[in-house]
Amino acid sequence: MNRFEIAANLPPVQYGFRLETSSYQEKLVPYQGQTVLYYQYVMGTSVHAIRVVPDGCMDVLICCDPLRPHSLMCGTILQGETIPFHAGATYFGVRLTPLQSLFLSPTPFRDLIDRQPNLSDVMHGTESLCDDIAELGLFEERIAHFEKYLLPKLLSSEQPTGLLPYCLQQIYQSKGNVTVDTLADDIGLSSRYIRKKFVDTLGLSPKQYSRITRFQNTLSAMMNRTSTSGTIANEHGYYDQAHFIKDFKHFSLFTPMQIIMLLQTPPL
C-alpha cells in the first residue's frame, strides 16, 4: 500500500515503522467486518529504537530473529515516545483497530495503555505459535499462520455494538472533532455517563480519544500529501497554528515541519 488511510475500520498510522526501518511492507485483511493490518519491517544494523505515536490501537509484535525470539502485546501510548527494538532483527506486526481492541479476550484494553508486556504473560499457550510464525520465511505465510491460529484467540467472536462502538464511530467520522456533549445529546445520555464508560472500558476519556483521532487524521493527510502545511491546522479543527504545533509535537515528538522534512527523506 502507498496510502495511509484513517477510517472507522482502518488502523491508524505509525510513521516510524515505515520511515525509520528497511524493507517495510503491509497488508490489510478483512476480519469480522473490520480490517486487520499486517506489517513487517527490518531494523537497521545500527538502529536500536523507533519513534512511536498514539493511535488508540493494540499491536502484536513478533521478533523473528532466531537468536532473540519474543512477542509483545503493545497497547496504545498517550504521547510520542521512542521504543527500543533489536538492531538488525525482522519484526512481524499485527495492528487491531480500536473497535476490535474493545473485544480483546486476553486482557482489557485499559490495562495495556502505555505497556508492552510479553504476549505469553497475558495469553498463555501462545509462545510456540509465535515461534512458529518467526520461523516462517515469507510475509504471506506469517499472515496466514497468525490469522488461522492466533487471531481467533485474541478477539472475541462478538460483533462490536452498543454505546462505545457507536461513540467511536462518531469520533472517527468527525475526524476527532465531536465533543462529548454532542455525543450525549445525540444518544440521550449524560456526558458524565459517557465519560465514565470510556474510562472504565478504554482507560481514556472521550476527549483524549478525540485528540488522538484528530492527530492521526492530520498525520495521515500529511503522509498522503492531501493537505499543505499552511492549511492543515484549519482543515483538521485546530484553534490556530500554535494549538496545532503544540498538539502535534506532544503526540509525534516532532513539529509538523520536521515531519514534512522527514517525509521528503527517502526510506531506508
N, C-alpha and C positions, 0 to 999 in steps of 0.2 A: 504493500500500500504506500502511496505517496502522500495521501492526505490524512490529516488527523481530524476526526470529526467528533463533535460533542452532541449527544442527544440523550434522550431518556434511557435508551437501551444500548448505548455505546460507551466503552470505557474511556475515561479521560486521558490526558497527555502526561507522559513523563519524558521531558526533553533530554534529560541526562542519559537515559538508556540508549537513545538514538544518536545523540551528538557526541557523547564522550566515550563511546565504545567502538569496536570494529565489528564488521560482519553482522550488523543488526538486521533482523528480519521479523516479520509479524504476520499473523493471520487471524481474521475474525471468523468465528464459527458459531452459528446459532445453537442455542440450547434452552429448552423450555420457554420459548418465547422471548428470550433475552439474547445477548451476544457476549460470548467469552472471547477475550483477546489472548492469544498465544503469541509469545515472542521469544527471541533468543539473541544473545549477543556474546561477544568475546572481549574480556578485559585486556587492555594493553599490558605489555610485559612490565611496564614501569608505572601503571595506573593502579592505585590501591583503593580508590573511592569514587563514588558517583554522586552528583547532586540530585536530590530527590525533592519533590514538591507535594503539597497536599492535593489529594484527588478524591477523597471520600470513598475509596475502593479498598478491596482486600486482594493482595497478591500472594501467590505461592511461588517461591523461587527455589530452584533446584540447581546446586552446583554440580556440574558434570565432570569435574576434574577427578579422575580415578584415585588420585592420591589424597584428595581432600573432600570426599563426597559428603554433602549435608543438604538439608532442605529447611526452608524458613517459611513461616506464615506471617506475612507483613501487613499490619493494619495501617490505616491512613495516618500520616503525621499531621501536625497542626500548623507548622511553619516550615519553611525550607531548611533543609539540613544536608550534610554530606554523610553518606552511609558507606562504611568500609566493605570492600569485596576483595577476593583473592586475585592478585595480579596474574594475568595470563590464563585465567580459568574461563571456561564456557559456562554460561548460565542459561537455563531454560525457565521461562516465567509464564504464569497464568494470571490474568487480571480479571476479577469479577466486578461487574457493575455494582453500584450502591444498592440497587433493588435486589440483586442476587445476594449481596452481603447481608441483607436483613434476615436471610434464611440459612445462614451458616449453621450446620449441625454440630460441629465440634465445640465451638465456643462463641459467646455473644460478640457481636461487632464492637460493643463498647469496651470490652476487655482487651481488644487488640490495638486500641489507639496508642500511637507512639511506641509500639512494641513490635519486635521481630523474633518471637520465640521459635525454637525448633519445631517443625511440624509434628514430629513424633511425640513431643511433650504434650501437645494438646489433642492429638489424634492418633491413638495407639494403632499399631499394625500397619503403619504407612512407610516405615523405614525401608523395607525390602522393595516395595513398589517404586519408591523414589530411586533406589539403587538401580532397579531395572531400567527406569527411564534414562538415568545418567549413562548407562552402558550402551544405549541405542545410538546409532551413528547419525541418523537423519532427523531433521526438524519435524518432518511429517510423521515419522514413526513415533517420536516423543508425544506429539499431539494425540495420535490415535490411542496410545497406551494410557495417557492421562485421562482422556475422555471416557475410555472404557472402564478403567479400574479405580481412578481416584475422584473424578468429578462427582459421581453419584454418592460417594462418601462425604463429600464436602457440603453438598447442597441438599436441602430438604426438597421433597417432591411437590410440596405445596406451592401453588401459584401466588405471587405477591398481590394481596388485596388488602383493603382496609384503609385506615386513616393515614398511616405513614407512607405507604406506596403512593397514595393519591397526592399527598403533600410534596413528596419528592418529585413526582411528575410535574406538578405545577412549578416547582422551583426550577427544574431543568427547562421547561418550556418557556419560562420567563427569563432564562439565562441568568438566574440568580438575582433577579430584580423584583421579586414579590416579597411583601412584608408579612410577618406573622399575623398582623391584624387583618390583612386582606384574606389570608387563608382562613382565619377564624370566621370572618363574615361569610365567606364562600361556603364553609362546611356547616356553620351554625353551632360551633363550639367556641369556648372561650380561648383567648390567646394563651392564658396560663396553662390550660389543659394541654394544648398542642405542644407548648414548650416542654412540659413535664414528660409527655410521651416521647418526644425526640431525645431528651437527655436520658431517660430511663432505658431506651432501646439502643440508641446510637452513641450515647455519651457526648453528643454535640447538640447545641441549641439550633433552632431553625435559622437564626441569624448567622451562626458560624457556617452552617452548611450552605447557605445562600452566598456568603462571601467566597467560599471555596469554589462553588459552581461558577460564579461570575469571573473569578480569576482563571479558571480552567477554560471558559469560553473565550476570554481575552487571549490567553496563551495560544489556544487553537487558531484564532484568527491571525495572530502574528506568525505562527508557523505555516499557515496556509497562505499567508500574504494577502488576506482578503480585506485588511484594513491598513491604513497608513498610520505612522506614528503620530501625526497631527490630529487625526480624527478618532483614534481608537478609544480614548478615555470617554468621550461623549457618547460614542456608539454603544458602549457597554455599561452605561449607567453610573459612572463615577461622577462625583460632585464637580470636581475640577482636576486639573493636571497634578496638583500636589497630592490630592487624595489618591489618585491613580498610582503615582510613583511610590508612595508610602505603602499602599496595599500590595503592590506588585513585588516590591523588594522584600516585604515581610514573608511572602509566600514562595518566592523564587530564589532568593539570595542575590538577585541581580536587579538592576534598574531596567526598565523597558528598552532603553537604548543599548545596554550591554547585551540583552537577549538578541536584539536585531543584529548586532555585530557578530554574535556567536552563530546565528543562523547563516550568516554570509561566509562563515569559515567552512571549507569542505569537511565532511565527516571523516573519521579515521579510516 
